[in-house]
Amino acid sequence: MSEVLQSFAEGKWIAGSGKGREVLHAVTGEPVTNISSEGLDFKAMLEYGRSVGNPRLREMTFHERGRMLKELAQYLMGRKKEFYEVSKATGATKLDSWIDIEGGIGTLFVTSSKGRREVPDEKFLIDGDMEHLSKQGTFVGAHICVPLQGVAVHINAFNFPCWGMLEKLSSTFLAGMPAIVKPASATSYLSQKMVLAMLESGILPEGALQIICGGVGDLFEHLTCQDVVTFTGSAQTGRKLRSHPNIIENSVRFNMEADSLNCSILGEDVTPDMPEFKLFIKEVVQEMTVKAGQKCTAIRRIFVPRTRKDDVVAALKEKLSKVQIGNPDSKEVKMGPLASLEQVKDVREKVEELKKGAEIVIGDLDGFDVIDGEKGKGAFFPPVLFCCDHPKNGTSAHDVEAFGPVSTLMPYDSVDEAIELAQRGQGSLVGSLFTADDELATKVVLGLAPYHGRIAVINRECAAESTGHGSPLPHLVHGGPGRAGGGEEMGGVRGVHFYMQRVALQGSPTTLSRIMNTYLRGAKRKEDRIHPFRKYFDEVQVGDALITHRRTVTESDIVNFAGISGDYFYAHTDDIAAKESFFERRVAHGYFVLSAAAGLFVDAAPGPVLANYGLENLRFTQPVYIGDSIYVKFTCKQKTLKEKRDGEPPQGVIEWDVEVLNQNDEMVALYSILTLVRRSHEYDAD
């Protein structure tokens, strides 16, 4: 008998006691390993994560965590061959493994990049702008998000043992929480192999990652309000876990991503001679056969115009007949087995249920060939396409999901009917539409949106670069309403919010500025005889300010700026038209005001400021007329250290709050500018 697969708990590898459960090779049916979590102290694992891993991660800033994710991704990419070799036992083809392994590592890269570029280098997130709560501005509000002080428990599905784990860990670690990973039994050995590599890298802080190979025992009994649980798998299991008394009692956050009856729609504008038709056929075949249809995003329902039904069936039959099933080690094999014999049994049972409302038009459950493998020993299953001619009259295809290479084609008679049929899935992770008609696309998207977490609209313009119907991306949210679980994962920085507590702050602008390390308008400023542009990045402090002298705007200024810029808009150059407008008289160009403001606050001589990095959130709040005098309040709002690159001096980005006022102290413009500022020379050797 094979050895028991070890779990990593409380900082050490532990083999569960007892006989355990035998896990078989998906292709050969031979034993791969045994799994058992008997003997693990689940309460101690949670306490270890809270007391050891959590403080270490919370002590890091977002940028430090982002750099950690990047380093981890690079390390795992360097060991990817090991994961590909192990992945073969799951029945995955090389393409399947690429999606799972390198797709998961890619998620780490993307999340790392967003964490380092889209949020400040702080231990918390600022959520939104300051809220004005009082007339004089001495009492204001703001929101920040801080990491929870517990552990994230990730219960993953068998279909993507690497990607499913890494897409959750990327957001978890970036948010500043440790994790306990519980992979699905059938493919747990691949998840464990990757966790082993992550721990061997030495990149993660102690206590950041643990793994349970086997059942979760009494772990749920010890969860607190500071812990979170994420679940990917069947809706039935998810509902059972979500209703655990301790989850309810302690209001433990629970994110669920369940398998759903995703659909793809062929637009009524598409004919067989159009590129969109060929793209549609290609996508349906791919979604039925990649990972042997074992994807939570796979196309389960296919909606086509009734007049195109025969064309679609014929095209799918031609493509699916060329799909070779068998051992992924064989070059001619395009689709491997399901993950386990248990999965074959489950899919076959679901196929019998689907037969009650539809007929099989493509596929033979018993008479299919297998290359370099044996039916019965390996978990092989053929692609099966059902057809239901009257989907509005009730069909099990709207209720039953066979989690394998099985889909149901259903004709529709109008766009409204296609939308209604799609909605009968009662909530899906993804829907897709193939059309060349943007008006049709608008109608369908707005009809599908309330029932879907993601919608892919594919045509000839985007097809070459499209990642397709079934590929969730770390930049976008992944999840869906209703049957899909009601959860949401990834989505760039959005993904970290699930692991953080949003707290509303109230107080004076000065106090909140200090707490948030960000200048809020109305807070006390610190003026200095030394111009801010004469200071190195390290010397500038949040709240450092310059209040400039005044400049009076003249008619010559406006005329000259019009000549230089080529902007002769009537409000600047035509006395009569300006008088008849709501301005009532000629006004200065907004961009002249910006330029004049720069002339007021910029220090001209060479110094630590290297470049203007950008301008954000510009608003012109009041016209500037001929004869008005303007001045600037220029304040350090926020500082972000930049990673050093070869050939560049050590530097950081300073965001400056800019308020342009007139002679009556009325705001005429406000915005932020970003400057690249050199650090002190003592950092040159960094």
N, C-alpha and C positions, 0 to 999 in steps of 0.2 A: 504494500500500500504506500502511496506517495506521502511525503511529509506534510504536516499541517503548515499552512501559510501563516507567517508571523504577522502580528499586529505591532504597531509602534505606539506605546503608551507610557506616559510619565517619563519620557526621555530614554526609553530602552525598548529593544525588540523582545516581544513575548509571543511564544507559541501557545495557542489556546489548548486547553486540556480536552480530553475526551476523543471519541472517534472522529467527530467532525462530519462535514458534508463533502462528498467527493465531487470534484469539478472535472468535467470531461472535455477533451479536445473537440472542437466543433466539427472538424473535418474527419478525423479518424475514429472518434469515439473513445480513444484511450484516455486513462486518467492523467490529468495535468497536476492537480494538487488537491489537498483537503483544506477546508476552512472551518475554523471554530474560534469563537470568542469567549468560550467558557474559561473562567478564571480571571478575566479582566475585571478591574475595579473601575466601573464606569463613573462613579461618584468622584473617585480620586483623579480620573482623567480630566473631568471638568474642572476640578479645583486646581489641578496642575496648570491647565490652560489659562485659567483666570489669574492665578497668582504669579506664574512665571512668564508665560508667553504674552499675555495682555499688556502688562506694564512696559515690557521691552518694545513692543510695537507702538504703543501710545506715545512713548518717549521720542519716537522718530517723527520727523515732519513728513508732509505729503511728498516732497521732492526726494527725501531720503528713501521713503518706501518705494517711490517710482523707480529710483536708481536700483534698488534691490530687485524689483521685478525684472528690469532690463537685464541685470547680471544673471538672474536665475534663468531667464529665457535663453540667453546666449549659452549658458552652461548646458541646458537641456538639449539645445539644438546640436551641440557638440557630441551628445551621446544618443542621438536619434536612432542610429542603426540598431542599438540594443533594443529599443522599443519596437521597431519594425519587426525584428525577429520574434519577439514574444507575441506580437499582435497576430501573427499567422495562426496561432492556436484558437483565436476568437472567430476564425472563418473570414477574416477581412482580406479583401484584395489589396493590392498596393495602393490603388486610389482610395479605397476605404480607410486604410491606415494613414495615408497622407492627410486626409480630412481630419481624422481623429488626433493624430500626433502633432503634425506641424500646424494644423489649424488651431489646436489648443495652445501651442507655444506662441503662435502669432497673436493670440488674444492677450498673452502676457506682454508682448511688445507694444501692442496698441494701448493697453491700459496704462502701461508705464509712461508712454509718451504723453497721453492725455493728463496723467497725474502731474507730470513735470511742467506742462505747458499751459494748462487751463486753470490751475488753482494756485493760490499763494503758497510759499514755502513755510507753512504753519502746521500746527498740530490739530487744527480744526478748520472747518469750512465756514466762510461767511455766506449766508443764504439770503440773497436779495439786497435791496438798498435800505438805507436808514428810513425809518418811519417818523414823520413829524407828529408829535402827540400834544404839543402845546403852542399857544399863540406866540410867545416870545422865543421859542426854540430852546429853552433850558431843560426841557424834559422830552427825550426822544426814545425811540425803540429800534431794535435790530434783532436779527436772528443769526445764530451760529449753530453748527452741527458738530458734535463731539463724538468720538468713538465710544460705543458701549463697553462696559467693563466685564463682559462675559466672554463666551466662546461661541463661534459659529459652527453648528453641526450640519454637515452636508451629506445628505442621503442621495446617492447618485444612481442613475439607471445603467443597465448593462450595455446599451448600444454604443456609447461613446465613453469608454473608460478613461481616456486621457482628456479629450476636449471638455466633456461634461464636468470633470473635476477642476481643470485649470480655469475655465471661464468663471466659475464661482470663486476660486481662490484669488484670482486677480483682483476682483472688487473687494473681497474680504481683507486681504493684506494691505491694499491701498488705503482702505478705510481705517486700518489700525487694529484689527481683531485677529486673534488666533483661530485655528480651525481644527475640527475633528472630522476627518473624511470617512464615510462609510460607503465603499463601492458595492455595486451589485455582485452577488456571488458568482454568476456565470463568467464574468470577465475580471474578477477582482485581482487576479495575479498580474494583469497588465498595469492596473492602477497602482498596485503595491510596488511594482518595478520602478515606476516613475517617482513615487514618494521616496523610495530608497535613494534614488539619484539626487533628489532635491535635498535630502538630509545629508548625504555624503558631500554635497557641494560646500557645506558650511556657510552658505549665504544667508539662510534664514536665522533669525534670533532663536535662542533656546525656548522651547515651549510653543513655538508658532504653529507647528503642524504635528498632528497625530493621525493614525489611521486604524480603523477597526475592520479586520477581515473576518466577517461572520455577523451574527445578529447584534442588535443594540442592547439586548438585555434590559436592565432597569434604568438605562441612561435617561429616559424621558422623565423618570420620577425625580430627578435631581436638577432639572432645568430651572432657571430663575428668570426674572424679568429682564436681566442684562444679557441673556443668551438669545440666540436666534437659531432657527431651523430652516433649512431649505430642502425641498424634496423634488426629485424628478422621477416620474414613473407613471404607473396607472392611476387613474382618478380614484378608483376604489381604495387602493392602499393609501393614497394621499389623504382622502377624507377620514380614514380611520386614524391616521397619525394626527391630523389637525384637530380631531375631536378628543384627543387624550385629555383626561381631567386636569393634569398639571399644566398643559398648554393653555387651557381655558382659565384655570385658577390664577396663573401668574401672568396672563396676557403675553405669553411668549410669542415673539414675532415668528410667523410661519409663512414662508414663500413657497408656493406650489406651482410647478410646471408639469402639466399632465398631457399625456398623449391626446391628440385631438383629430377630428375629422376634417383635416385641411382640404381645401378645394383649389382647383385651377379652372379658369373659365376661358374658353375660346370666344373672342368677340364675334358678334353677328356680322361684322364687316369683313371678316377674314375668309378668303377663298383658298382652295388648295394650291393655287399658283403663286400665292403671296409668301414672302419670307416668314411672316408671323405664323403661318400654318406649320411650316417645317420646324420652326423654333418650338412651337407648342408640342409637336409630336416628340421631338428630341427631349424636351424637358420631362414629359410624362414618363417616357421610357427610363430616363435617368433616375427619376424619383422612385420608380418601381423597383429598380435593380441595384442602385448604389446602397451599400450596407444591407443588401438583400431586402430592401424596403423597411429596414428596422430603424427608422428615423422618426422622431416625434414631429418633424415638419414635413414628412412625406405626403405626397398627394394621394388622398384616399377617395376623393369624389371628383369626377371629371365632368364638367358641364359644357356641352357643345350645342350650337344651333341644331334644331331637328333636321334641317336640310343638309347638314354636314355630318350626320351621325355615321352613315355608311363610309364616307371618305375617311373619317377618323379611325374607325374600326379597321379598315383595310390598311391604313398606314401604320397603325400600332401593331397589327398582326405581322406585317413585313419586318418591322424593326425587332419585335420581341422574339420572333422565330430565329433570329441570328444570335441571341444571347446564349452563350455557352455556360452551363452550370457545372461546378465541380471544385476541385482543389485549387485554391488561389495560386499555388506554386506553379501550376501549369499556365504557360503563356497564353493559350487560347481561351482560358476561362475568363469570363466577364462578370460573373456573379458567384460569390461564394455561398456557403451554407448559412442558415440562421445560427444564432449564438449557442443554442442547445437543443437537445431533443425535447425538453419540456416546452420550448418555444414552438417547435414544430407541432406538438400536440395542441397547444393553445391556438395557433393560427388555423389549424385544420378545424377545430371546433367552431371558430368564428366564421370560417368559410361556409360551414353547414348552416349557420344562422343566416348568412347573407343570401344563401340559395332560396330562402323563403320569400324574398322580394325581388330577386333578379336571377338572370341565367348567365352561366359562364359562356363567353364568346371566344376567349383565348385562354389556353392553358389546360393541361391534363395532370390531375393530382397524382396519378400513379404512372402514367406512361411517358415520363420524361427521362432523358439520358443524363448521366453524371460522368464527368471526365475525371479520371484518377481518384475515384472515391466510391463509397458504397452507400446506397440508400439504406436506411435503418441503422447504420453505424454512425455515419455523419448526419448532421442536421440539415439535409438538403430539402429545398422546397421550390417548386417552379413558379414563375410569374403567372398570375391569374387575373384576368380582366372580366369583370361582370358587366352586364348591361341591364339597366332598368328603364323600360320604355315610358313608364308613367310615374315619375318620381314624386308627383304631387299627391298621389293617391295613397301614400304611405309605403315606406320601404325601410328595411333594416339598415340600409346603407347610411341613413341619417342618424343611426343610433349605435351601430356596431363597428368596431375597428378591429380588423385583422392586422396585427403588428408584424407585417411581413410584406412580400412583393404582391400585394393584393389591392386593386382599385376597382371602383365602380363607375362606369360611364352612364351619364344621364342626359338626355336631350331636353332643351328648353325651347319655348315658342316665342318668348319676348325677353327683352333685357330685364324688365321688372320681375319676370318669373325667375330668371337666373339669379337675381339678387335674393329673392325670397327663398329659393332652394339653398343657396349658400348659407343663409341665416339659419336654416334648419339644423345646421351642425351645432347650434347652441354654444358657440364660442370656440374659436380656433387660434392656434399659434400664428398661422400664416395663410393667406390666400393669394393667388396670382391671377393676372389677367393678361391675355395676349391679344393686342389690338393695335391697329394703326390709326385709330380714330380717337383724338384727344378729348372730344366732347363725350364720347361713349365712356372713355376712361374716367372722366370726372364724375359722371353719373354712377358708375359702378363702384368707384372708390368710396364715395360718400355713402353709398348704400351698404357696403361691406364693413366700413370702419368701426361701427359700434360693436361688431361681433368678432373682430380680428385684432391681433396684436401687431401684425405686420402685413403689408400689402405690397407685392412686387408687380409693377406694371412694365411689361417687357414688349419691346418692338425692335425693328431692325436697327434703330439708332443706338440703342444701348446694349444690344445683344452681345457684341464682341467682348465687352468688358463686364457684363453682368455676372454676378455670382450665382444667379438663378433663384428659383423658387425656394429651395430647401436649405439655404445656407444662412443661418443667423450670423450677424457680424457684431464685433465688440463695440462698434461705434453706435449701434442702434439697439433699442430695447428688444428683449426676447421674452415672450410671455403672451398671455391672452386671457380674455374673460371667460366666464362660464365653465364649460367642459374643459377648457385649457388650463384651468386652475386658478385664474384670477391673479396670478403673480406677475412679476416683472424682474428681469435680470439684465445685466450688462448695460448698454446704453451709454458707454463712456463714463463720465463722472457721475451720471445719474445713478449708476449701479452701486455707488458707495453709500448712498443715503439709507439703504435698508439696514446697514450695519452701524448707523450713527443715530444719536438722539438730537433732534432739533429743539433748541431752547430759545425762548424769547427773552431778550434783555431789555430792561428799562432803566433809564438814568440820565445823567447829564451827558452831553456830547463829549466832554473831556474825559469823563470816567469810562464811557464805552469805548472811546478811541484807545485808551490805555489797555483795556481788557482785550480788545480785538486787534491791537497793534496796527490799526488803520485809522488814518485821520478822517473824522466825520465833520462835515460842515457845521460850524457853530462851536467847535471845540477850541480851547485856548491854543494859540500859536506861540512858537518860540522864535523871536527875531534875533538876528546876530549881525554884528558888523561885517563879518566875513560873508561874502556872497555865496549862496548855496552851490553855484557852479564852480567855486574854488575849492570845494570839499571833495575828498575821496568818498567812495561808496560807504566805507566803514565809518566815516565821520558824520555823515548825514543821519539824522534821527527823524522818525515819524513826528510830524508836527513842526519841523523846522520851516521857517517861512521868510518870505521877502515881500514887503509891501512897497511898491514902486512909486516913483514920482509920476506926475500927470503929463498927458500930451493932449493938446487941443486939436481937434480935427478941423481942417480947413477945406475950402472948395478946391484948392489946388491939389490937396491930397486925393480927393475923389476923381478929379479929372485925370491926374497922372496915373492913378491905379487903373482906371478904365483903359487908358492908352497902353499900359504895360500888359494888362491881362486880356484885353480884347473884350471885356464884359461891359457892354453899353446898355445894359438893362435900363428901361425907362425910369425906374425909381431912383436911379443914381445920376442920370444925365439929362432928363427932360423935365424942366420946371413945371410945365403945364400939366403933363400927364401925372407927375408926382402929386401935384396939388389936387387933382381929381381922384386920386387913389386914397385908400384909408391911411396912407402915410402922411398925407396933407402937404408935405414938402420933401425935397430931395434928402436921401439918406446915404450914409456911407455903405460901401460893399461890406458884407459880412466877413469876407476873406481879407479885406483890408483891416478890419478890426483885429482879426487874428494876427495878421502880420505886424500891425502896430503894437499889439500886446507883446509879441515876441521881442520886438525891439526894446520894450520896456524892461522885460525880465531877463533877457539873455546877457551873459557876460562874454564879451567878444574875444578876450585873450585866450590862447591855448591853456588848457587845464585838464582836470580829471574827466570832464564830460567828453565822451568820444563821438557820440552821434545822437540825433533825434531818432527814436525808435518807433514812433507812431503817435497818433492822436485818436482819442476815443470819446464817445458820448457827448459830442458837440451839440449845444443848443444855443440859438440866438434868442434871447428872452425879451429884448426891447430894442427898437431902432436907435441908431446913433446918428444924430443930425449934425450939420455943419455948425461949428461953434461949441459942440459938446467937448468936455474934457474927460478922458478916460484914464484909469489906472488899474493895476493888477494886484490881486492877492494871490501869491504863488506859494503853495504849501506842499511839503512832502507827504504824500498820502500812504504810500506802501513801498516796501523794498523787496526785491527778489534776487537772490544770488544766482548767477548763471554758472553752469558747468564749464570748466575750463577746457578749451580746445587747443590743439597744437597751432602755434603761430599767433595766438591771440593773448593779449595781456589779461590777467585776472580781472573780472568785471561783474557788474550786476545791473539790474534794471530798476530804475526808480520811477515810480508813478507820481506825478505832480498834479495836485488839484489846482486848477486855474479858474479864478473868478475875475471877470472884467467888469468894472463898475464905472458909472459916470459921475459927474460932479455932484449929483444928489445922492450918491451912494446906492444907486439903483443898479441891479444886475443887468448887464446887457449881453453877456455871453458867459457860458461856463462849459468846461470840458476838462479832460485829463490829457496830459502829454507824458510819453514814456521816453526816458533818456538812458542810453548806455553809459555807465559811469565806471571808471577804472577804480579798482581797489588799491589800497596802499601798496607801496613798493615791497613791503615785507612779504607780500603774497606772490611775488614774481616767481619764486622757486616752487610753488605748489604744483 
